[in-house]
Amino acid sequence: MKRIQAACIYQTLLFSQKPDAGYTREQALDISRREVEHYKHQLERTQTRYQITDQKEQEDGSILIRVRKQYNTKAAVEEYFA
């Protein structure tokens, strides 16, 4: 029988706006920043352990983040968040 000893998820997320929405780069960047903050608050509200390993603002006003987060509450994550 196999049992999961530790688990986490690595994700690359792109927060962007539709190109045909007509936003300037600054407007799109402002909206994307708010979406990233909302995402972080959502993780904190659900008490999901996470670590953003990289966050980059793109030329088109989008934001690319790489996040390592807890898979579920039953699997240990200590080795991933040392």
C-alpha atoms as one frame of an Amber mdcrd trajectory, in Angstrom:
protein
   0.000   0.000   0.000   1.321   3.452  -0.808   0.809   6.479   1.397   1.617
  10.077   0.692   4.211  11.274   3.179   4.438  14.880   1.970   2.860  16.874
  -0.831   2.660  20.339  -2.298   1.664  21.951  -5.575   3.902  24.095  -7.766
   1.940  26.452 -10.006   2.724  29.156 -12.502  -0.169  31.600 -12.692  -0.683
  34.443 -15.160  -2.984  37.256 -14.067  -3.907  39.134 -17.243  -6.666  41.135
 -18.886  -8.276  40.539 -22.259  -6.259  42.318 -24.949  -9.402  43.739 -26.566
 -10.589  45.357 -23.300  -8.822  48.579 -24.232  -6.843  49.033 -21.011  -3.585
  50.942 -20.973  -0.591  49.054 -19.578  -0.898  50.887 -16.251  -4.624  50.168
 -15.965  -4.098  46.482 -16.769  -1.225  46.306 -14.292  -3.338  47.888 -11.553
  -6.175  45.403 -12.133  -3.722  42.482 -12.219  -2.093  43.634  -8.970  -5.506
  43.690  -7.278  -6.238  40.189  -8.588  -2.925  38.914  -7.192  -3.694  40.463
  -3.796  -7.171  38.905  -3.847  -5.602  35.512  -4.635  -3.182  35.876  -1.688
  -6.004  36.874   0.686  -8.031  33.900  -0.490  -5.143  31.539   0.330  -4.724
  33.147   3.739  -8.450  33.029   4.460  -8.513  29.293   3.755  -5.314  28.896
   5.818  -3.442  27.356   2.905   0.300  27.461   3.434   1.964  29.017   0.392
   5.151  30.659  -0.770   5.466  32.870  -3.822   8.847  32.015  -5.284   8.745
  34.501  -8.163   6.573  37.416  -9.240   7.172  39.371 -12.459   5.274  42.172
 -14.130   5.061  41.649 -17.884   5.194  44.273 -20.640   1.490  43.812 -21.460
   0.388  44.623 -17.901  -0.032  41.040 -16.761   1.653  39.504 -13.725   3.288
  36.081 -13.703   3.705  34.372 -10.340   5.208  31.053  -9.350   3.716  29.669
  -6.163   4.355  26.641  -3.991   1.310  25.777  -1.931  -0.075  23.189   0.417
  -1.854  20.304  -1.306  -4.287  19.578   1.502  -4.407  19.618   5.280  -3.622
  15.916   5.669  -0.238  15.769   3.913   2.856  17.145   5.632   4.450  20.189
   3.984   7.228  21.071   6.406  10.005  19.934   4.071   8.719  22.269   1.340
   8.434  25.350   3.555  11.648  25.225   5.565
